[in-house]
């Protein structure tokens, strides 16, 4: 299994969340958004300036800044 961080997932590609590398309020926020281990996630749109990126997860679309997406480990 090859792992990387969410910010490196190419557009229109899918991955599966492996872990979230943070604690405290940020960890809680990401979990509340549905970023739970073993959940599929797809990058669907990048803003014109490259940050943030929109992701499809659990039937919803969320936008994450690159610094937040670096905290999420995925498998391709």
mmJSON file of the N, C-alpha and C atoms, coordinates in Angstrom:
{"data_MODEL":{"atom_site":{
"group_PDB":["ATOM","ATOM","ATOM","ATOM","ATOM","ATOM","ATOM","ATOM","ATOM","ATOM","ATOM","ATOM","ATOM","ATOM","ATOM","ATOM","ATOM","ATOM","ATOM","ATOM","ATOM","ATOM","ATOM","ATOM","ATOM","ATOM","ATOM","ATOM","ATOM","ATOM","ATOM","ATOM","ATOM","ATOM","ATOM","ATOM","ATOM","ATOM","ATOM","ATOM","ATOM","ATOM","ATOM","ATOM","ATOM","ATOM","ATOM","ATOM","ATOM","ATOM","ATOM","ATOM","ATOM","ATOM","ATOM","ATOM","ATOM","ATOM","ATOM","ATOM","ATOM","ATOM","ATOM","ATOM","ATOM","ATOM","ATOM","ATOM","ATOM","ATOM","ATOM","ATOM","ATOM","ATOM","ATOM","ATOM","ATOM","ATOM","ATOM","ATOM","ATOM","ATOM","ATOM","ATOM","ATOM","ATOM","ATOM","ATOM","ATOM","ATOM","ATOM","ATOM","ATOM","ATOM","ATOM","ATOM","ATOM","ATOM","ATOM","ATOM","ATOM","ATOM","ATOM","ATOM","ATOM","ATOM","ATOM","ATOM","ATOM","ATOM","ATOM","ATOM","ATOM","ATOM","ATOM","ATOM","ATOM","ATOM","ATOM","ATOM","ATOM","ATOM","ATOM","ATOM","ATOM","ATOM","ATOM","ATOM","ATOM","ATOM","ATOM","ATOM","ATOM","ATOM","ATOM","ATOM","ATOM","ATOM","ATOM","ATOM","ATOM","ATOM","ATOM","ATOM","ATOM","ATOM","ATOM","ATOM","ATOM","ATOM","ATOM","ATOM","ATOM","ATOM","ATOM","ATOM","ATOM","ATOM","ATOM","ATOM","ATOM","ATOM","ATOM","ATOM","ATOM","ATOM","ATOM","ATOM","ATOM","ATOM","ATOM","ATOM","ATOM","ATOM","ATOM","ATOM","ATOM","ATOM","ATOM","ATOM","ATOM","ATOM","ATOM","ATOM","ATOM","ATOM","ATOM","ATOM","ATOM","ATOM","ATOM","ATOM","ATOM","ATOM","ATOM","ATOM","ATOM","ATOM","ATOM","ATOM","ATOM","ATOM","ATOM","ATOM","ATOM","ATOM","ATOM","ATOM","ATOM","ATOM","ATOM","ATOM","ATOM","ATOM","ATOM","ATOM","ATOM","ATOM","ATOM","ATOM","ATOM","ATOM","ATOM","ATOM","ATOM","ATOM","ATOM","ATOM"],
"id":[1,2,3,4,5,6,7,8,9,10,11,12,13,14,15,16,17,18,19,20,21,22,23,24,25,26,27,28,29,30,31,32,33,34,35,36,37,38,39,40,41,42,43,44,45,46,47,48,49,50,51,52,53,54,55,56,57,58,59,60,61,62,63,64,65,66,67,68,69,70,71,72,73,74,75,76,77,78,79,80,81,82,83,84,85,86,87,88,89,90,91,92,93,94,95,96,97,98,99,100,101,102,103,104,105,106,107,108,109,110,111,112,113,114,115,116,117,118,119,120,121,122,123,124,125,126,127,128,129,130,131,132,133,134,135,136,137,138,139,140,141,142,143,144,145,146,147,148,149,150,151,152,153,154,155,156,157,158,159,160,161,162,163,164,165,166,167,168,169,170,171,172,173,174,175,176,177,178,179,180,181,182,183,184,185,186,187,188,189,190,191,192,193,194,195,196,197,198,199,200,201,202,203,204,205,206,207,208,209,210,211,212,213,214,215,216,217,218,219,220,221,222,223,224,225,226,227,228],
"type_symbol":["N","C","C","N","C","C","N","C","C","N","C","C","N","C","C","N","C","C","N","C","C","N","C","C","N","C","C","N","C","C","N","C","C","N","C","C","N","C","C","N","C","C","N","C","C","N","C","C","N","C","C","N","C","C","N","C","C","N","C","C","N","C","C","N","C","C","N","C","C","N","C","C","N","C","C","N","C","C","N","C","C","N","C","C","N","C","C","N","C","C","N","C","C","N","C","C","N","C","C","N","C","C","N","C","C","N","C","C","N","C","C","N","C","C","N","C","C","N","C","C","N","C","C","N","C","C","N","C","C","N","C","C","N","C","C","N","C","C","N","C","C","N","C","C","N","C","C","N","C","C","N","C","C","N","C","C","N","C","C","N","C","C","N","C","C","N","C","C","N","C","C","N","C","C","N","C","C","N","C","C","N","C","C","N","C","C","N","C","C","N","C","C","N","C","C","N","C","C","N","C","C","N","C","C","N","C","C","N","C","C","N","C","C","N","C","C","N","C","C","N","C","C","N","C","C","N","C","C"],
"label_atom_id":["N","CA","C","N","CA","C","N","CA","C","N","CA","C","N","CA","C","N","CA","C","N","CA","C","N","CA","C","N","CA","C","N","CA","C","N","CA","C","N","CA","C","N","CA","C","N","CA","C","N","CA","C","N","CA","C","N","CA","C","N","CA","C","N","CA","C","N","CA","C","N","CA","C","N","CA","C","N","CA","C","N","CA","C","N","CA","C","N","CA","C","N","CA","C","N","CA","C","N","CA","C","N","CA","C","N","CA","C","N","CA","C","N","CA","C","N","CA","C","N","CA","C","N","CA","C","N","CA","C","N","CA","C","N","CA","C","N","CA","C","N","CA","C","N","CA","C","N","CA","C","N","CA","C","N","CA","C","N","CA","C","N","CA","C","N","CA","C","N","CA","C","N","CA","C","N","CA","C","N","CA","C","N","CA","C","N","CA","C","N","CA","C","N","CA","C","N","CA","C","N","CA","C","N","CA","C","N","CA","C","N","CA","C","N","CA","C","N","CA","C","N","CA","C","N","CA","C","N","CA","C","N","CA","C","N","CA","C","N","CA","C","N","CA","C","N","CA","C","N","CA","C","N","CA","C","N","CA","C","N","CA","C","N","CA","C"],
"label_alt_id":[null,null,null,null,null,null,null,null,null,null,null,null,null,null,null,null,null,null,null,null,null,null,null,null,null,null,null,null,null,null,null,null,null,null,null,null,null,null,null,null,null,null,null,null,null,null,null,null,null,null,null,null,null,null,null,null,null,null,null,null,null,null,null,null,null,null,null,null,null,null,null,null,null,null,null,null,null,null,null,null,null,null,null,null,null,null,null,null,null,null,null,null,null,null,null,null,null,null,null,null,null,null,null,null,null,null,null,null,null,null,null,null,null,null,null,null,null,null,null,null,null,null,null,null,null,null,null,null,null,null,null,null,null,null,null,null,null,null,null,null,null,null,null,null,null,null,null,null,null,null,null,null,null,null,null,null,null,null,null,null,null,null,null,null,null,null,null,null,null,null,null,null,null,null,null,null,null,null,null,null,null,null,null,null,null,null,null,null,null,null,null,null,null,null,null,null,null,null,null,null,null,null,null,null,null,null,null,null,null,null,null,null,null,null,null,null,null,null,null,null,null,null,null,null,null,null,null,null],
"label_comp_id":["UNK","UNK","UNK","UNK","UNK","UNK","UNK","UNK","UNK","UNK","UNK","UNK","UNK","UNK","UNK","UNK","UNK","UNK","UNK","UNK","UNK","UNK","UNK","UNK","UNK","UNK","UNK","UNK","UNK","UNK","UNK","UNK","UNK","UNK","UNK","UNK","UNK","UNK","UNK","UNK","UNK","UNK","UNK","UNK","UNK","UNK","UNK","UNK","UNK","UNK","UNK","UNK","UNK","UNK","UNK","UNK","UNK","UNK","UNK","UNK","UNK","UNK","UNK","UNK","UNK","UNK","UNK","UNK","UNK","UNK","UNK","UNK","UNK","UNK","UNK","UNK","UNK","UNK","UNK","UNK","UNK","UNK","UNK","UNK","UNK","UNK","UNK","UNK","UNK","UNK","UNK","UNK","UNK","UNK","UNK","UNK","UNK","UNK","UNK","UNK","UNK","UNK","UNK","UNK","UNK","UNK","UNK","UNK","UNK","UNK","UNK","UNK","UNK","UNK","UNK","UNK","UNK","UNK","UNK","UNK","UNK","UNK","UNK","UNK","UNK","UNK","UNK","UNK","UNK","UNK","UNK","UNK","UNK","UNK","UNK","UNK","UNK","UNK","UNK","UNK","UNK","UNK","UNK","UNK","UNK","UNK","UNK","UNK","UNK","UNK","UNK","UNK","UNK","UNK","UNK","UNK","UNK","UNK","UNK","UNK","UNK","UNK","UNK","UNK","UNK","UNK","UNK","UNK","UNK","UNK","UNK","UNK","UNK","UNK","UNK","UNK","UNK","UNK","UNK","UNK","UNK","UNK","UNK","UNK","UNK","UNK","UNK","UNK","UNK","UNK","UNK","UNK","UNK","UNK","UNK","UNK","UNK","UNK","UNK","UNK","UNK","UNK","UNK","UNK","UNK","UNK","UNK","UNK","UNK","UNK","UNK","UNK","UNK","UNK","UNK","UNK","UNK","UNK","UNK","UNK","UNK","UNK","UNK","UNK","UNK","UNK","UNK","UNK"],
"label_asym_id":["A","A","A","A","A","A","A","A","A","A","A","A","A","A","A","A","A","A","A","A","A","A","A","A","A","A","A","A","A","A","A","A","A","A","A","A","A","A","A","A","A","A","A","A","A","A","A","A","A","A","A","A","A","A","A","A","A","A","A","A","A","A","A","A","A","A","A","A","A","A","A","A","A","A","A","A","A","A","A","A","A","A","A","A","A","A","A","A","A","A","A","A","A","A","A","A","A","A","A","A","A","A","A","A","A","A","A","A","A","A","A","A","A","A","A","A","A","A","A","A","A","A","A","A","A","A","A","A","A","A","A","A","A","A","A","A","A","A","A","A","A","A","A","A","A","A","A","A","A","A","A","A","A","A","A","A","A","A","A","A","A","A","A","A","A","A","A","A","A","A","A","A","A","A","A","A","A","A","A","A","A","A","A","A","A","A","A","A","A","A","A","A","A","A","A","A","A","A","A","A","A","A","A","A","A","A","A","A","A","A","A","A","A","A","A","A","A","A","A","A","A","A","A","A","A","A","A","A"],
"label_entity_id":["1","1","1","1","1","1","1","1","1","1","1","1","1","1","1","1","1","1","1","1","1","1","1","1","1","1","1","1","1","1","1","1","1","1","1","1","1","1","1","1","1","1","1","1","1","1","1","1","1","1","1","1","1","1","1","1","1","1","1","1","1","1","1","1","1","1","1","1","1","1","1","1","1","1","1","1","1","1","1","1","1","1","1","1","1","1","1","1","1","1","1","1","1","1","1","1","1","1","1","1","1","1","1","1","1","1","1","1","1","1","1","1","1","1","1","1","1","1","1","1","1","1","1","1","1","1","1","1","1","1","1","1","1","1","1","1","1","1","1","1","1","1","1","1","1","1","1","1","1","1","1","1","1","1","1","1","1","1","1","1","1","1","1","1","1","1","1","1","1","1","1","1","1","1","1","1","1","1","1","1","1","1","1","1","1","1","1","1","1","1","1","1","1","1","1","1","1","1","1","1","1","1","1","1","1","1","1","1","1","1","1","1","1","1","1","1","1","1","1","1","1","1","1","1","1","1","1","1"],
"label_seq_id":[1,1,1,2,2,2,3,3,3,4,4,4,5,5,5,6,6,6,7,7,7,8,8,8,9,9,9,10,10,10,11,11,11,12,12,12,13,13,13,14,14,14,15,15,15,16,16,16,17,17,17,18,18,18,19,19,19,20,20,20,21,21,21,22,22,22,23,23,23,24,24,24,25,25,25,26,26,26,27,27,27,28,28,28,29,29,29,30,30,30,31,31,31,32,32,32,33,33,33,34,34,34,35,35,35,36,36,36,37,37,37,38,38,38,39,39,39,40,40,40,41,41,41,42,42,42,43,43,43,44,44,44,45,45,45,46,46,46,47,47,47,48,48,48,49,49,49,50,50,50,51,51,51,52,52,52,53,53,53,54,54,54,55,55,55,56,56,56,57,57,57,58,58,58,59,59,59,60,60,60,61,61,61,62,62,62,63,63,63,64,64,64,65,65,65,66,66,66,67,67,67,68,68,68,69,69,69,70,70,70,71,71,71,72,72,72,73,73,73,74,74,74,75,75,75,76,76,76],
"pdbx_PDB_ins_code":[null,null,null,null,null,null,null,null,null,null,null,null,null,null,null,null,null,null,null,null,null,null,null,null,null,null,null,null,null,null,null,null,null,null,null,null,null,null,null,null,null,null,null,null,null,null,null,null,null,null,null,null,null,null,null,null,null,null,null,null,null,null,null,null,null,null,null,null,null,null,null,null,null,null,null,null,null,null,null,null,null,null,null,null,null,null,null,null,null,null,null,null,null,null,null,null,null,null,null,null,null,null,null,null,null,null,null,null,null,null,null,null,null,null,null,null,null,null,null,null,null,null,null,null,null,null,null,null,null,null,null,null,null,null,null,null,null,null,null,null,null,null,null,null,null,null,null,null,null,null,null,null,null,null,null,null,null,null,null,null,null,null,null,null,null,null,null,null,null,null,null,null,null,null,null,null,null,null,null,null,null,null,null,null,null,null,null,null,null,null,null,null,null,null,null,null,null,null,null,null,null,null,null,null,null,null,null,null,null,null,null,null,null,null,null,null,null,null,null,null,null,null,null,null,null,null,null,null],
"Cartn_x":[0.846,0.0,0.889,0.676,1.434,0.677,1.347,0.683,1.334,0.536,0.988,0.066,0.23,-0.678,-1.727,-2.841,-3.98,-3.644,-2.781,-2.434,-1.716,-1.19,-0.486,-1.387,-2.661,-3.593,-3.923,-3.652,-3.945,-5.451,-5.794,-7.201,-7.89,-9.148,-9.992,-9.454,-8.643,-8.135,-8.777,-8.828,-9.42,-8.35,-8.601,-7.744,-8.602,-7.971,-8.671,-7.901,-8.594,-7.952,-7.373,-6.105,-5.418,-5.333,-4.94,-4.757,-4.797,-5.019,-4.949,-3.843,-2.849,-1.664,-1.757,-2.742,-2.841,-3.677,-3.689,-4.456,-5.248,-6.051,-6.772,-7.904,-8.163,-9.31,-9.25,-8.065,-7.96,-8.357,-7.921,-8.301,-9.817,-10.422,-11.874,-12.589,-12.087,-12.706,-12.675,-11.532,-11.409,-12.305,-12.383,-13.278,-14.737,-15.101,-16.473,-16.829,-15.831,-16.067,-16.221,-16.003,-16.153,-14.854,-13.74,-12.43,-12.037,-12.612,-12.451,-11.649,-10.72,-9.947,-10.842,-10.339,-10.988,-12.121,-12.215,-13.232,-12.641,-13.296,-12.817,-12.94,-12.003,-12.012,-11.506,-12.063,-11.688,-11.433,-10.336,-10.086,-10.841,-11.636,-12.486,-12.245,-11.655,-11.472,-10.38,-9.543,-8.514,-8.818,-8.739,-9.046,-8.045,-8.371,-7.484,-6.064,-5.925,-4.592,-3.981,-4.673,-4.119,-4.44,-5.058,-5.352,-6.605,-7.666,-7.83,-8.215,-8.36,-8.801,-10.112,-11.028,-12.309,-12.202,-12.792,-12.778,-14.199,-14.48,-15.772,-15.561,-16.346,-16.251,-17.625,-18.024,-19.308,-20.488,-20.452,-21.552,-21.564,-20.559,-20.466,-19.196,-19.186,-17.997,-17.463,-16.169,-15.531,-14.292,-13.889,-12.668,-11.669,-10.441,-9.378,-8.181,-7.587,-6.339,-5.228,-4.195,-3.083,-2.447,-2.308,-1.682,-2.506,-3.824,-4.67,-4.624,-4.599,-4.56,-3.245,-2.175,-0.9,-0.979,-1.971,-2.122,-2.81,-3.369,-4.179,-3.396,-3.172,-2.45,-3.479,-3.206,-4.11,-3.344,-4.082,-3.51,-4.172,-3.415,-3.961,-4.588],
"Cartn_y":[-1.179,0.0,1.239,2.104,3.342,4.468,5.181,6.282,7.609,8.65,10.009,10.927,12.217,13.142,13.635,14.086,14.476,15.607,16.521,17.646,17.197,15.984,15.462,14.613,14.465,13.69,14.475,13.91,14.628,14.867,15.892,16.178,14.973,14.791,13.699,12.32,12.24,10.957,10.638,9.347,8.901,8.304,8.384,7.77,7.362,6.73,6.321,6.872,7.498,8.103,7.018,7.203,6.259,6.824,8.097,8.701,10.217,10.852,12.309,12.628,13.388,13.673,15.006,15.152,16.343,15.993,16.91,16.694,17.958,17.871,19.044,19.471,20.785,21.308,21.01,21.024,20.733,19.289,18.356,16.955,16.817,17.455,17.403,17.976,19.096,19.735,18.813,18.187,17.293,16.065,15.517,14.389,14.799,16.0,16.493,16.683,16.967,17.118,15.761,14.666,13.335,12.681,13.282,12.731,11.662,10.489,9.373,8.284,7.612,6.536,5.534,5.041,4.077,4.691,6.019,6.697,7.108,6.771,7.219,8.736,9.33,10.767,11.024,12.025,12.353,13.846,14.223,15.648,16.012,17.094,17.408,18.78,19.708,21.049,21.771,22.49,23.314,24.762,25.646,27.054,27.633,28.744,29.33,29.613,29.924,30.188,28.953,27.804,26.548,26.197,27.094,26.821,27.596,26.996,25.613,24.665,23.395,22.359,21.78,21.475,20.876,19.358,18.686,17.227,16.719,15.569,14.898,13.788,13.848,12.841,12.599,11.354,10.963,11.723,11.959,12.636,14.148,14.707,16.156,16.674,17.964,18.618,19.544,19.397,20.266,20.883,22.026,22.681,22.699,22.305,22.311,23.083,23.864,24.541,23.505,23.814,22.876,22.54,23.524,23.256,22.277,22.257,21.288,19.925,19.923,18.664,17.911,18.617,17.969,17.104,17.331,16.587,15.239,15.005,13.808,12.822,11.632,10.571,9.725,9.469,8.655,7.533,6.518,5.499,5.674,5.447,5.627,4.351],
"Cartn_z":[0.0,0.0,0.0,-0.965,-1.094,-0.404,0.506,1.189,0.828,0.918,0.668,1.467,1.307,1.987,0.995,1.522,0.69,-0.274,0.122,-0.754,-2.027,-2.069,-3.249,-4.145,-3.784,-4.601,-5.864,-7.049,-8.3,-8.473,-9.24,-9.519,-10.137,-9.776,-10.272,-9.921,-8.876,-8.394,-7.057,-6.752,-5.492,-4.591,-3.32,-2.322,-1.142,-0.168,1.042,2.228,3.147,4.307,5.204,5.591,6.464,7.883,8.014,9.335,9.232,10.37,10.476,11.471,11.023,11.834,12.555,13.417,14.251,15.48,16.435,17.656,17.97,19.012,19.488,18.578,18.548,17.787,16.287,15.7,14.263,13.98,14.799,14.628,14.724,15.707,15.887,14.669,14.143,12.974,11.764,11.52,10.371,10.527,11.73,11.966,11.761,12.218,12.04,10.568,9.732,8.29,7.595,8.325,7.749,7.34,7.684,7.327,8.345,8.164,9.086,8.369,9.082,8.436,7.709,6.583,5.676,4.853,4.825,4.022,2.677,1.562,0.245,0.104,-0.621,-0.863,-2.28,-2.943,-4.319,-4.431,-5.075,-5.341,-6.612,-6.547,-7.695,-8.298,-7.547,-8.088,-7.312,-8.039,-7.424,-7.776,-6.794,-7.045,-8.045,-8.68,-9.694,-9.189,-7.911,-7.358,-6.718,-6.786,-6.317,-4.874,-4.128,-2.728,-2.347,-1.895,-1.452,-2.59,-2.223,-3.146,-2.619,-3.53,-3.152,-3.266,-2.291,-2.237,-2.061,-2.669,-2.505,-1.478,-0.392,0.66,1.262,1.349,1.943,1.342,0.035,-0.646,-0.511,0.14,0.31,-0.343,-0.63,-1.152,-0.075,0.233,1.213,0.581,1.083,0.613,1.757,1.449,2.448,1.928,2.809,2.457,2.396,1.653,1.499,2.843,3.723,5.024,5.853,5.673,6.378,5.683,4.354,3.605,3.84,4.198,4.496,5.745,6.581,7.835,7.646,6.449,6.204,5.343,5.882,5.18,4.438,3.147,2.337,1.651,1.213,0.326,-1.013,-2.081,-3.435,-3.926],
"occupancy":[1.0,1.0,1.0,1.0,1.0,1.0,1.0,1.0,1.0,1.0,1.0,1.0,1.0,1.0,1.0,1.0,1.0,1.0,1.0,1.0,1.0,1.0,1.0,1.0,1.0,1.0,1.0,1.0,1.0,1.0,1.0,1.0,1.0,1.0,1.0,1.0,1.0,1.0,1.0,1.0,1.0,1.0,1.0,1.0,1.0,1.0,1.0,1.0,1.0,1.0,1.0,1.0,1.0,1.0,1.0,1.0,1.0,1.0,1.0,1.0,1.0,1.0,1.0,1.0,1.0,1.0,1.0,1.0,1.0,1.0,1.0,1.0,1.0,1.0,1.0,1.0,1.0,1.0,1.0,1.0,1.0,1.0,1.0,1.0,1.0,1.0,1.0,1.0,1.0,1.0,1.0,1.0,1.0,1.0,1.0,1.0,1.0,1.0,1.0,1.0,1.0,1.0,1.0,1.0,1.0,1.0,1.0,1.0,1.0,1.0,1.0,1.0,1.0,1.0,1.0,1.0,1.0,1.0,1.0,1.0,1.0,1.0,1.0,1.0,1.0,1.0,1.0,1.0,1.0,1.0,1.0,1.0,1.0,1.0,1.0,1.0,1.0,1.0,1.0,1.0,1.0,1.0,1.0,1.0,1.0,1.0,1.0,1.0,1.0,1.0,1.0,1.0,1.0,1.0,1.0,1.0,1.0,1.0,1.0,1.0,1.0,1.0,1.0,1.0,1.0,1.0,1.0,1.0,1.0,1.0,1.0,1.0,1.0,1.0,1.0,1.0,1.0,1.0,1.0,1.0,1.0,1.0,1.0,1.0,1.0,1.0,1.0,1.0,1.0,1.0,1.0,1.0,1.0,1.0,1.0,1.0,1.0,1.0,1.0,1.0,1.0,1.0,1.0,1.0,1.0,1.0,1.0,1.0,1.0,1.0,1.0,1.0,1.0,1.0,1.0,1.0,1.0,1.0,1.0,1.0,1.0,1.0,1.0,1.0,1.0,1.0,1.0,1.0],
"B_iso_or_equiv":[0.0,0.0,0.0,0.0,0.0,0.0,0.0,0.0,0.0,0.0,0.0,0.0,0.0,0.0,0.0,0.0,0.0,0.0,0.0,0.0,0.0,0.0,0.0,0.0,0.0,0.0,0.0,0.0,0.0,0.0,0.0,0.0,0.0,0.0,0.0,0.0,0.0,0.0,0.0,0.0,0.0,0.0,0.0,0.0,0.0,0.0,0.0,0.0,0.0,0.0,0.0,0.0,0.0,0.0,0.0,0.0,0.0,0.0,0.0,0.0,0.0,0.0,0.0,0.0,0.0,0.0,0.0,0.0,0.0,0.0,0.0,0.0,0.0,0.0,0.0,0.0,0.0,0.0,0.0,0.0,0.0,0.0,0.0,0.0,0.0,0.0,0.0,0.0,0.0,0.0,0.0,0.0,0.0,0.0,0.0,0.0,0.0,0.0,0.0,0.0,0.0,0.0,0.0,0.0,0.0,0.0,0.0,0.0,0.0,0.0,0.0,0.0,0.0,0.0,0.0,0.0,0.0,0.0,0.0,0.0,0.0,0.0,0.0,0.0,0.0,0.0,0.0,0.0,0.0,0.0,0.0,0.0,0.0,0.0,0.0,0.0,0.0,0.0,0.0,0.0,0.0,0.0,0.0,0.0,0.0,0.0,0.0,0.0,0.0,0.0,0.0,0.0,0.0,0.0,0.0,0.0,0.0,0.0,0.0,0.0,0.0,0.0,0.0,0.0,0.0,0.0,0.0,0.0,0.0,0.0,0.0,0.0,0.0,0.0,0.0,0.0,0.0,0.0,0.0,0.0,0.0,0.0,0.0,0.0,0.0,0.0,0.0,0.0,0.0,0.0,0.0,0.0,0.0,0.0,0.0,0.0,0.0,0.0,0.0,0.0,0.0,0.0,0.0,0.0,0.0,0.0,0.0,0.0,0.0,0.0,0.0,0.0,0.0,0.0,0.0,0.0,0.0,0.0,0.0,0.0,0.0,0.0,0.0,0.0,0.0,0.0,0.0,0.0],
"pdbx_formal_charge":[null,null,null,null,null,null,null,null,null,null,null,null,null,null,null,null,null,null,null,null,null,null,null,null,null,null,null,null,null,null,null,null,null,null,null,null,null,null,null,null,null,null,null,null,null,null,null,null,null,null,null,null,null,null,null,null,null,null,null,null,null,null,null,null,null,null,null,null,null,null,null,null,null,null,null,null,null,null,null,null,null,null,null,null,null,null,null,null,null,null,null,null,null,null,null,null,null,null,null,null,null,null,null,null,null,null,null,null,null,null,null,null,null,null,null,null,null,null,null,null,null,null,null,null,null,null,null,null,null,null,null,null,null,null,null,null,null,null,null,null,null,null,null,null,null,null,null,null,null,null,null,null,null,null,null,null,null,null,null,null,null,null,null,null,null,null,null,null,null,null,null,null,null,null,null,null,null,null,null,null,null,null,null,null,null,null,null,null,null,null,null,null,null,null,null,null,null,null,null,null,null,null,null,null,null,null,null,null,null,null,null,null,null,null,null,null,null,null,null,null,null,null,null,null,null,null,null,null],
"auth_seq_id":[1,1,1,2,2,2,3,3,3,4,4,4,5,5,5,6,6,6,7,7,7,8,8,8,9,9,9,10,10,10,11,11,11,12,12,12,13,13,13,14,14,14,15,15,15,16,16,16,17,17,17,18,18,18,19,19,19,20,20,20,21,21,21,22,22,22,23,23,23,24,24,24,25,25,25,26,26,26,27,27,27,28,28,28,29,29,29,30,30,30,31,31,31,32,32,32,33,33,33,34,34,34,35,35,35,36,36,36,37,37,37,38,38,38,39,39,39,40,40,40,41,41,41,42,42,42,43,43,43,44,44,44,45,45,45,46,46,46,47,47,47,48,48,48,49,49,49,50,50,50,51,51,51,52,52,52,53,53,53,54,54,54,55,55,55,56,56,56,57,57,57,58,58,58,59,59,59,60,60,60,61,61,61,62,62,62,63,63,63,64,64,64,65,65,65,66,66,66,67,67,67,68,68,68,69,69,69,70,70,70,71,71,71,72,72,72,73,73,73,74,74,74,75,75,75,76,76,76],
"auth_comp_id":["UNK","UNK","UNK","UNK","UNK","UNK","UNK","UNK","UNK","UNK","UNK","UNK","UNK","UNK","UNK","UNK","UNK","UNK","UNK","UNK","UNK","UNK","UNK","UNK","UNK","UNK","UNK","UNK","UNK","UNK","UNK","UNK","UNK","UNK","UNK","UNK","UNK","UNK","UNK","UNK","UNK","UNK","UNK","UNK","UNK","UNK","UNK","UNK","UNK","UNK","UNK","UNK","UNK","UNK","UNK","UNK","UNK","UNK","UNK","UNK","UNK","UNK","UNK","UNK","UNK","UNK","UNK","UNK","UNK","UNK","UNK","UNK","UNK","UNK","UNK","UNK","UNK","UNK","UNK","UNK","UNK","UNK","UNK","UNK","UNK","UNK","UNK","UNK","UNK","UNK","UNK","UNK","UNK","UNK","UNK","UNK","UNK","UNK","UNK","UNK","UNK","UNK","UNK","UNK","UNK","UNK","UNK","UNK","UNK","UNK","UNK","UNK","UNK","UNK","UNK","UNK","UNK","UNK","UNK","UNK","UNK","UNK","UNK","UNK","UNK","UNK","UNK","UNK","UNK","UNK","UNK","UNK","UNK","UNK","UNK","UNK","UNK","UNK","UNK","UNK","UNK","UNK","UNK","UNK","UNK","UNK","UNK","UNK","UNK","UNK","UNK","UNK","UNK","UNK","UNK","UNK","UNK","UNK","UNK","UNK","UNK","UNK","UNK","UNK","UNK","UNK","UNK","UNK","UNK","UNK","UNK","UNK","UNK","UNK","UNK","UNK","UNK","UNK","UNK","UNK","UNK","UNK","UNK","UNK","UNK","UNK","UNK","UNK","UNK","UNK","UNK","UNK","UNK","UNK","UNK","UNK","UNK","UNK","UNK","UNK","UNK","UNK","UNK","UNK","UNK","UNK","UNK","UNK","UNK","UNK","UNK","UNK","UNK","UNK","UNK","UNK","UNK","UNK","UNK","UNK","UNK","UNK","UNK","UNK","UNK","UNK","UNK","UNK"],
"auth_asym_id":["A","A","A","A","A","A","A","A","A","A","A","A","A","A","A","A","A","A","A","A","A","A","A","A","A","A","A","A","A","A","A","A","A","A","A","A","A","A","A","A","A","A","A","A","A","A","A","A","A","A","A","A","A","A","A","A","A","A","A","A","A","A","A","A","A","A","A","A","A","A","A","A","A","A","A","A","A","A","A","A","A","A","A","A","A","A","A","A","A","A","A","A","A","A","A","A","A","A","A","A","A","A","A","A","A","A","A","A","A","A","A","A","A","A","A","A","A","A","A","A","A","A","A","A","A","A","A","A","A","A","A","A","A","A","A","A","A","A","A","A","A","A","A","A","A","A","A","A","A","A","A","A","A","A","A","A","A","A","A","A","A","A","A","A","A","A","A","A","A","A","A","A","A","A","A","A","A","A","A","A","A","A","A","A","A","A","A","A","A","A","A","A","A","A","A","A","A","A","A","A","A","A","A","A","A","A","A","A","A","A","A","A","A","A","A","A","A","A","A","A","A","A","A","A","A","A","A","A"],
"auth_atom_id":["N","CA","C","N","CA","C","N","CA","C","N","CA","C","N","CA","C","N","CA","C","N","CA","C","N","CA","C","N","CA","C","N","CA","C","N","CA","C","N","CA","C","N","CA","C","N","CA","C","N","CA","C","N","CA","C","N","CA","C","N","CA","C","N","CA","C","N","CA","C","N","CA","C","N","CA","C","N","CA","C","N","CA","C","N","CA","C","N","CA","C","N","CA","C","N","CA","C","N","CA","C","N","CA","C","N","CA","C","N","CA","C","N","CA","C","N","CA","C","N","CA","C","N","CA","C","N","CA","C","N","CA","C","N","CA","C","N","CA","C","N","CA","C","N","CA","C","N","CA","C","N","CA","C","N","CA","C","N","CA","C","N","CA","C","N","CA","C","N","CA","C","N","CA","C","N","CA","C","N","CA","C","N","CA","C","N","CA","C","N","CA","C","N","CA","C","N","CA","C","N","CA","C","N","CA","C","N","CA","C","N","CA","C","N","CA","C","N","CA","C","N","CA","C","N","CA","C","N","CA","C","N","CA","C","N","CA","C","N","CA","C","N","CA","C","N","CA","C","N","CA","C","N","CA","C","N","CA","C","N","CA","C","N","CA","C"],
"pdbx_PDB_model_num":[1,1,1,1,1,1,1,1,1,1,1,1,1,1,1,1,1,1,1,1,1,1,1,1,1,1,1,1,1,1,1,1,1,1,1,1,1,1,1,1,1,1,1,1,1,1,1,1,1,1,1,1,1,1,1,1,1,1,1,1,1,1,1,1,1,1,1,1,1,1,1,1,1,1,1,1,1,1,1,1,1,1,1,1,1,1,1,1,1,1,1,1,1,1,1,1,1,1,1,1,1,1,1,1,1,1,1,1,1,1,1,1,1,1,1,1,1,1,1,1,1,1,1,1,1,1,1,1,1,1,1,1,1,1,1,1,1,1,1,1,1,1,1,1,1,1,1,1,1,1,1,1,1,1,1,1,1,1,1,1,1,1,1,1,1,1,1,1,1,1,1,1,1,1,1,1,1,1,1,1,1,1,1,1,1,1,1,1,1,1,1,1,1,1,1,1,1,1,1,1,1,1,1,1,1,1,1,1,1,1,1,1,1,1,1,1,1,1,1,1,1,1,1,1,1,1,1,1]
}}}
